[in-house]
Amino acid sequence: MVFGIILAGGVGSRMGDTKKPKQFILLGGKPIIVHTIEKFYVNPEFEKIIVLCPNQWLNHTRNLVANYFPKDNNVVVIEGGRDRNGTIMNSLAYIEQNYGLDEDTIVVTHDAVRPFVTHRIIEENIRYAQEYGACDTVIPATDTIVESQDHTVIHAIPDRKMMYQGQTPQSFQAKKLKELYESLTKEEKDILSDAAKIFVIKGEEVRLVRGETFNIKLTYPYDLKVAEALLAEEKNEK
């Protein structure tokens, strides 16, 4: 079975003076998170779409789901964890309790504030996770990457041809993800940035899925202006 995991735990501090997390800000008249759920909702491969958010926003998120997806129980909202990977582990616990975890269980994890993910990206994530066990959506780095260990001077400039910018979805064979996470030491968990790094730390292969430059994460106020333009373009193409 394949499960869509929408990670909606952000508080939106970089979005400026907002009274709600950025995933609930309106984009084209609808909350950003609704646009994102819709991209998963139309894909028939998902057994369930699991949305994870902070406890204080559970009722609000459930009300949004009931309002925008009233005739279907294919979307469930549950509480997230203390951090990104803890949130993903909460989704695995839900799946294990309600469906069981086996070698064929796939999770497609995605940021709630990346509403422009495409059907092609989702489909490739599912296929790569099934074939290889883990994959990450990326785009080639277009700018030179500079490394500074002390945040003051340059210590290295890696070859840009080997550099990629990570996006989401990140997708995994769920049972293997759970086992690898539980095998990490506290020190290894402390340096995690995302779920793909769990596999990298353990020497496991993570395949690359080609992303899109417009599969942006809405983080800053400027991103909303870009998103409105992208949304208008999407509507014109339909």
C-alpha positions, -999 to 999 in steps of 0.1 A, spaced: 0 0 0 10 36 -7 4 64 18 8 102 12 23 120 42 17 157 43 40 174 68 23 205 82 43 212 114 59 245 104 51 277 123 59 301 95 82 324 115 101 335 83 68 344 66 66 376 87 39 388 110 13 361 105 -12 349 131 -13 314 117 13 289 104 21 295 67 4 263 55 -30 280 64 -23 313 46 -47 318 16 -33 313 -19 -58 320 -47 -86 320 -21 -77 286 -6 -53 276 22 -19 265 9 -23 232 25 -55 225 6 -37 230 -27 -11 205 -16 -35 179 -4 -54 182 -37 -23 171 -56 -22 139 -36 -60 135 -34 -64 130 -72 -39 102 -73 -56 68 -71 -25 50 -58 -28 64 -23 -46 42 3 -47 72 26 -34 107 28 -22 115 63 -18 151 73 3 158 104 2 191 123 8 206 158 -18 197 184 -32 232 187 -40 232 150 -56 198 148 -92 210 149 -86 238 124 -69 214 100 -97 188 104 -123 215 97 -105 224 65 -104 188 54 -141 184 61 -149 216 42 -128 209 11 -130 171 10 -165 165 25 -175 133 7 -145 112 13 -126 98 44 -94 93 24 -77 122 42 -70 119 80 -54 145 102 -32 134 132 -8 151 155 28 156 145 59 150 165 86 172 181 105 175 149 103 165 112 114 130 116 94 125 148 64 136 128 71 111 101 75 84 128 40 93 141 27 87 106 43 53 105 29 44 139 -6 53 126 -1 31 95 13 2 115 -16 4 140 -43 6 113 -29 -13 83 3 -30 94 38 -24 80 54 -47 55 79 -46 27 53 -33 3 43 -3 24 54 29 8 53 65 23 55 96 1 65 124 25 59 160 13 60 195 27 25 211 32 39 243 18 50 229 -16 17 231 -35 31 229 -70 43 193 -69 34 176 -101 17 143 -109 49 131 -126 71 138 -95 46 119 -73 44 90 -96 82 87 -99 86 89 -62 62 60 -57 80 39 -84 115 47 -72 106 39 -36 91 6 -46 121 -3 -68 150 10 -46 136 16 -11 143 53 -9 144 84 -31 147 122 -28 134 148 -52 161 173 -63 170 199 -88 206 207 -100 222 236 -82 223 266 -104 243 288 -81 279 282 -69 277 265 -35 301 280 -9 310 262 24 320 282 54 327 263 87 328 294 108 302 315 89 329 341 83 352 329 55 351 304 27 365 270 34 355 252 3 337 256 -30 324 222 -42 320 214 -79 286 227 -88 281 199 -113 278 174 -83 256 197 -62 218 194 -60 191 213 -41 167 191 -22 130 194 -25 102 170 -15 86 145 -18 110 121 -2 97 86 -4 106 54 14 98 17 20 82 24 54 93 -6 73 129 0 64 127 36 73 113 27 107 140 1 114 168 24 103 155 53 124 153 31 155 189 20 150 203 55 151 222 67 181 212 99 199 242 117 183 231 106 148 195 117 154 208 151 165 224 158 131 193 147 110 180 174 86 155 152 68 144 116 65 167 109 35 197 115 58 186 85 79 194 63 49 226 82 40 240 78 76 234 41 75 251 37 41 219 30 22 213 41 -13 189 70 -19 179 75 -56 174 109 -71 140 120 -87 141 150 -109 122 178 -94 110 211 -109 122 246 -103 86 257 -97 82 230 -70 90 258 -45 87 258 -7 67 288 4 88 303 31 91 340 27 65 368 19 81 371 -16 73 334 -22 36 342 -20 38 366 -49 56 340 -70 30 314 -59 1 336 -71 18 339 -105 24 301 -107 -12 294 -97 -25 317 -124 -4 299 -149 -17 265 -137 -53 277 -142 -45 290 -177 -31 256 -187 -63 237 -177 
